[in-house]
Every structure is written in structure tokens, then in C-alpha cells.
Amino acid sequence: QVQLVESGGGLVQPGGSLRLSCAASGIIFSMYRMNWYRQAPGKQRELVAGIISGGKTNYADSVKGRFTISRDNAKNTVYLQMNSLKLEDTAVYYCNAYLAALSYDYWGQGTQVTVSS
């Protein structure tokens, strides 16, 4: 059974930082591209950042220079370090594991990030 369990969300003031974690089980973690998506109220889910096993990353333009995605294949965990948070970063953040070769696509339950003064 595949599980992706996010943690680390919460309430933070503008300019603050949070670190999200996503622990995966039931998959061969190192084979998967790991992504963080987010969905704000009334908006479509959007890709925030992604990382492949070798470490190559990509980011949405809106978070470049502020967010950093990383992974620890030994711990089956992917992280999202979020700095200089803005009001518009408020959303539910979802962890995603994707294996293109077999079209395997798994999602976590999401963790709420609220940026507010």
C-alpha cells in the first residue's frame, strides 16, 4: 500500500519560513520523480517544485529563489524548504510521487500552509 504523508504545515507570518516533509512508503522511492503541488481556495492545483532521483530540480516561477526542494532517498523523504513566504503562498500543499514509465501517480492528503499577519 502506497502512502505519502506530509507534515510541517502551519500558520506563519509574511517573510517567515516553513519546512514541509513528505515520507513515502510502499514505493521504490528512488525511482520516482517527487513533486510538491499546491492548491489555493478557488484556484487550480499547480506544480510548485519537482525533483528527480539524481537531484535535478525545477520550480514554478512564483517560488524561484524562495523555495528549495530536496530529497533523501535513504529516508524515502522529500522536503520543501519555504523561505520569504508571502500571503499568496497560502494553500494546501500536496506531495506527489510520479513514475512516468508506468504512469504511476500517487498523492498525499495535503498539509495546510497559511501565511497571515
C-alpha positions in Angstrom: 0.0 0.0 0.0 1.4 3.3 -1.1 1.4 6.1 1.5 2.6 9.7 1.2 2.4 11.5 4.5 3.0 15.2 4.6 4.0 17.2 7.6 5.3 20.7 8.6 2.4 22.9 7.5 1.1 25.6 9.7 0.5 29.3 10.3 3.4 31.7 9.6 3.7 35.5 9.2 4.8 37.0 5.9 8.5 36.8 5.5 8.7 33.7 7.6 9.8 30.1 6.8 8.4 26.6 6.9 9.8 23.2 6.0 7.4 20.6 4.6 8.3 16.9 4.7 6.7 14.0 2.8 7.5 10.5 3.9 6.8 7.8 1.4 6.2 4.1 1.8 5.1 1.3 -0.4 7.1 2.5 -3.4 10.7 2.2 -4.7 11.3 5.8 -3.7 14.5 6.4 -5.7 12.7 5.6 -9.0 10.1 8.3 -8.6 10.0 11.9 -9.5 8.8 13.7 -6.4 6.8 16.9 -6.7 5.1 19.4 -4.5 1.9 20.9 -5.7 -0.4 23.4 -4.1 -4.0 24.5 -4.3 -5.3 27.7 -3.0 -9.1 28.3 -2.5 -10.9 28.8 -5.8 -7.8 28.0 -7.8 -6.4 25.1 -9.7 -3.8 22.8 -8.3 -0.4 24.0 -9.5 3.1 22.5 -9.6 5.4 24.2 -7.1 8.6 22.2 -7.4 9.9 18.8 -8.6 13.0 16.7 -8.1 14.2 13.6 -9.8 16.4 10.9 -8.2 19.6 12.4 -9.5 18.8 15.7 -7.9 17.8 17.8 -10.8 15.1 20.2 -9.8 12.5 22.6 -11.3 10.4 25.3 -9.8 7.4 27.4 -10.6 8.5 31.0 -11.4 6.5 32.3 -8.4 8.7 30.4 -5.9 12.1 30.5 -7.6 14.8 31.8 -5.2 12.5 31.3 -2.2 11.7 27.6 -2.1 14.1 24.7 -2.2 13.1 21.1 -2.9 15.3 18.3 -1.8 15.1 14.5 -1.2 16.8 11.9 0.9 16.5 8.6 -0.8 17.8 6.7 2.2 14.9 8.1 4.3 12.3 7.9 1.5 11.5 11.5 2.2 11.2 14.7 0.1 11.3 18.2 1.6 10.2 21.7 0.6 12.0 24.5 2.4 9.9 27.6 2.0 11.5 31.0 2.8 10.3 34.6 2.5 6.7 33.4 2.5 4.1 35.6 1.0 0.4 35.9 1.5 -0.2 34.3 -1.9 1.7 31.2 -0.8 -1.3 30.3 1.3 -2.6 26.9 0.1 -2.9 23.2 0.7 0.4 21.7 -0.3 0.4 18.2 -1.7 3.2 15.7 -2.1 3.2 13.7 -5.4 5.1 10.7 -6.5 5.3 10.1 -10.2 6.8 7.3 -12.3 6.4 8.1 -15.9 7.4 4.7 -17.3 4.4 3.0 -15.7 2.2 6.0 -15.3 2.1 5.5 -11.6 0.9 8.7 -9.8 0.4 8.9 -6.1 -0.8 11.7 -3.8 -0.6 12.6 -0.2 -3.5 14.1 1.8 -2.1 17.6 1.8 -0.9 19.9 4.5 -2.3 23.5 5.0 0.1 26.4 4.8 -1.3 29.7 5.9 0.6 32.9 5.6 -1.0 35.7 7.5 -0.2 38.7 9.6 
